[in-house]
Amino acid sequence: MRLARGALLLGALWLGMAVAQERAAAAAAPTEQQLKAVFVFNFSHFVAWPPSAFASPTDPFVIGVLGNDAFAAQVEEAVHDERLDTHPLEVRRFARVDDIQDCRILYIDRSQQAALGRVLTLLDHRDTLTVSDLDDAAKRGIIIQLATEDNRIRLLINTESAHSAGLTISSNLLRLARVAHTGD
């Protein structure tokens, strides 16, 4: 049963990417940012949050974007009218580290490199999945790094950081990624 569910979710991740590519194909090939936005959305299906992450079954599932309004718009398009179980998906934009509020996923833009240490300190042991495309992000403590290698998006996952945040990453997602460790 678990294997079948995992295969279904894995298929959903790739289907989501295909849908994003299909939408963009009408105008042009999908941009790297569009693909990354779909990845961020689909991570919600491959990570388990502790029950305490939501006060009620109808609380929104918040995806925060720190520092890039254009990327936030791409994520908003990817999550439009979507739900995660009983939770409606919502995107919140944060201009500064001090603006960060409670969210289940936080995408940290490259423009926030200097503030990365503060972000990680602020979120320490919180149930927030951190995602970034900053170089060496996973080595610095980000849970999922979106690395571009040979014109492809590769996932680097820091399982230690995920564990510290109380998150469980699906083995199906881990199979698609390279595991990274803080300080490697």
C-alpha positions in Angstrom: 0.0 0.0 0.0 2.8 2.5 1.0 4.7 1.6 -2.1 1.7 2.1 -4.4 0.9 5.5 -2.7 4.6 6.5 -3.1 4.6 5.6 -6.7 1.4 7.6 -7.2 2.9 10.6 -5.5 6.1 10.3 -7.5 4.0 10.2 -10.6 2.1 13.3 -9.4 5.5 15.2 -9.1 6.4 14.4 -12.6 2.9 15.0 -13.9 3.0 18.4 -12.2 6.2 19.2 -14.0 4.7 18.0 -17.3 1.6 20.2 -16.8 3.8 23.2 -16.1 5.8 22.4 -19.2 2.6 21.9 -21.3 1.1 25.2 -20.1 4.3 27.0 -20.9 4.8 25.2 -24.3 1.8 27.1 -25.7 3.8 30.3 -25.4 7.3 29.0 -25.1 9.5 26.5 -23.4 9.1 26.6 -19.6 11.6 28.7 -17.8 13.9 27.4 -15.1 11.9 29.5 -12.6 8.6 27.9 -13.7 10.0 24.4 -13.3 11.4 25.3 -9.8 8.0 26.7 -8.8 6.4 23.4 -9.7 9.1 21.5 -7.7 8.4 23.7 -4.7 4.6 23.0 -5.0 5.2 19.2 -5.4 7.4 19.0 -2.4 4.2 19.4 -0.4 3.2 15.9 -1.5 6.6 14.2 -0.6 7.1 15.6 2.9 5.3 14.7 6.1 4.8 17.4 8.7 4.1 16.7 12.3 0.4 16.9 13.4 1.2 20.0 15.4 2.1 21.9 12.2 -1.6 22.7 11.8 -4.0 24.1 14.4 -7.0 22.8 12.5 -7.7 20.6 9.4 -8.6 23.6 7.4 -5.7 25.8 8.1 -4.0 26.9 4.9 -0.8 25.2 3.8 1.5 28.2 3.4 4.4 28.4 1.0 6.5 31.4 1.7 8.9 33.1 -0.7 11.7 35.2 0.7 13.0 37.9 -1.6 11.7 37.3 -5.1 8.3 38.5 -6.1 8.6 37.2 -9.7 9.3 33.7 -8.3 6.4 34.0 -5.8 4.1 34.8 -8.8 5.3 31.5 -10.5 4.5 29.6 -7.3 1.1 31.2 -7.1 0.4 30.0 -10.6 1.6 26.5 -9.8 -0.6 26.2 -6.7 -3.7 28.0 -8.1 -6.8 26.2 -6.8 -4.8 23.4 -5.3 -5.2 21.8 -1.9 -3.1 19.5 0.2 -5.7 17.1 1.8 -8.0 19.5 3.5 -5.6 22.5 3.5 -5.9 25.2 0.8 -2.5 26.2 -0.6 -1.5 29.8 0.0 1.6 31.7 -1.1 3.0 34.5 1.1 5.7 36.9 0.1 8.4 38.0 2.5 10.6 40.9 1.6 12.9 40.6 4.7 13.9 38.0 7.2 12.0 39.8 9.9 8.8 39.5 7.8 8.8 35.7 7.9 5.7 34.3 9.4 4.6 30.7 10.0 4.8 28.7 6.8 5.2 25.0 5.9 7.6 25.6 3.0 10.0 28.6 2.7 11.8 29.2 -0.6 14.8 31.4 0.0 15.9 33.4 -3.1 19.5 33.9 -4.1 19.2 37.6 -3.2 19.0 36.5 0.4 22.5 34.8 0.5 23.8 37.2 3.1 20.8 36.6 5.4 20.8 32.8 5.1 22.4 32.3 8.5 19.7 34.5 10.1 16.9 32.6 8.3 18.2 29.2 9.5 18.6 30.5 13.0 15.0 31.9 13.0 13.6 28.6 11.7 15.8 26.3 13.8 13.7 23.3 15.0 10.6 24.6 13.4 8.5 22.4 11.1 9.4 24.4 7.9 10.8 22.9 4.8 13.5 25.2 3.6 14.2 25.3 -0.2 16.8 27.4 -2.1 18.8 27.4 -5.2 21.8 29.1 -3.5 25.1 27.5 -4.1 26.0 25.1 -1.2 22.6 25.7 0.4 22.2 22.1 1.5 25.7 22.1 3.0 24.7 25.2 4.9 21.6 23.6 6.4 18.8 24.2 3.8 16.7 21.0 3.6 16.3 21.0 -0.2 18.7 22.7 -2.6 17.6 23.1 -6.3 20.9 22.9 -8.1 21.2 23.4 -11.8 23.7 21.0 -13.4 24.0 20.3 -17.1 20.9 22.4 -17.8 18.8 20.1 -15.4 17.5 20.8 -12.0 19.0 18.4 -9.4 17.9 17.9 -5.9 20.2 17.9 -2.9 18.5 17.0 0.3 20.0 17.5 3.8 18.3 14.8 5.8 19.9 16.0 9.0 18.2 19.4 8.6 14.9 17.7 7.8 15.1 15.6 10.9 15.9 18.6 13.0 12.8 20.4 11.7 10.6 17.3 12.5 10.0 16.6 8.8 9.9 13.2 7.1 11.0 13.1 3.5 9.5 10.4 1.3 11.8 7.7 0.2 10.4 8.3 -3.3 11.8 11.8 -3.3 15.1 10.8 -1.7 15.6 8.3 -4.6 15.6 11.3 -7.0 18.1 13.3 -5.0 21.6 13.3 -3.7 21.8 13.3 0.1 23.9 16.2 1.4 25.2 16.8 4.9 25.7 20.1 6.8 29.3 21.1 6.3 30.2 18.6 3.6 
